Structures are given as structure tokens and as C-alpha cells.
Amino acid sequence: MNTNDPMKETVETVDWNSRLADEGRWQQVRGRIRQTWGTITDDELDNARGSWDRLVGAIKEKTGEAADAIDDKLRGFFN
């Protein structure tokens, strides 16, 4: 993400949030998240659904992994 351009960052965040809100896509990504970060619970995933920042934060809090690394892996799940 380009931190020098706040509008670009906002547009990207909205796009990822809408992708997370899509039920079918969410179930696929949820499965990949559980495979990759097995310590995250269903309740934590439910609480983060629809918010990219909450999802990254929940995984970071649970695993201690860097937010950038989590972000990169999550984006890869959508490709």
C-alpha cells in the first residue's frame, strides 16, 4: 500500500472490506486463514468479518506475526 497517498489507501481498504463481506468468498478465505493460522478461533474470525483492519489485527494479536506479512498472505488468498 502506498502510504503517501491517503485516498489510494482508503479505496483499497474499501475494496478489501467488500471482498471480505461476500459470503462465498469469505468462507473460502476463512478456510485458508484457518489452515495458515490455526490458532485463530471461529469467534475471532466472525468478529473480524467485513473489516480488513480487524482481520489483520486479530491475526497479528493471536500470532505475533508482522501486519505487513499477514496483509501479503491475505491478499494472496484472493488471487
N, C-alpha and C positions, 0 to 999 in steps of 0.2 A: 504494500500500500504506500502511496506517495503521501508522506506526512506534511509536505509543503503545500498541498492543495486541499484545504478542508472540504470543498464541495465534492471533489472526486471521492474522498473518504466517505462522505455521507451517502453518496449514490451507491457505492459499493456495499456499504453496510445495509442499506435498504434492500438491495438485490439479494444479499445472502440471507437476510431475515425472511424475505418472502419465499426463498427456496426452502428454508427450514420449516416454514408453515405448511407447505404442501404435504398432505398426509402420506401419499405413496412414497414420495422421495424421503420424507422424514423416517419412515420405517426402514428403508434401505440404509440410510446413513446411520440410524440408530444401531442397526446390527453391526455395521463396520466399526462404530465407536466402541461397542461392547467387546468386539474382537481385539481392537487395538489397545484400549484402556479398560481392561476387565474389572478394575476396582471401582469404576463409576457405577452408581446404582440407577435403577429404573426411576426412582423418585427424583434423583438429581437430573436425569435427562428430561423428565416431564417438566420440572421447574424451569429448565433452560430452553424448552421448545419455543421456537419462533424468535429467539434472540441470539444472534451470533456472539455478542459480547458475553452474555451469561453462559453460553455453552463453553466458550474458550475459558472463561473464568472458573467454571465448575471443574473442568478437566485439569486446569492448572492447579487449583486448590487441592484436588484429590491426588494428583500425581507428582506435583513439583516440577513438571516439565515447563520449559520456557514457552510463553504465549506465542511467540513467532513460530516455533516448531509445531505447536498444536494447530495454529492457523494454517500452516502449509499442508499438514496432513489432512485436515478437514477439507480444505479446498480440493485436494486430490481425490477425495471421495465423490466429488461432484463431476469429475471428468471421466 
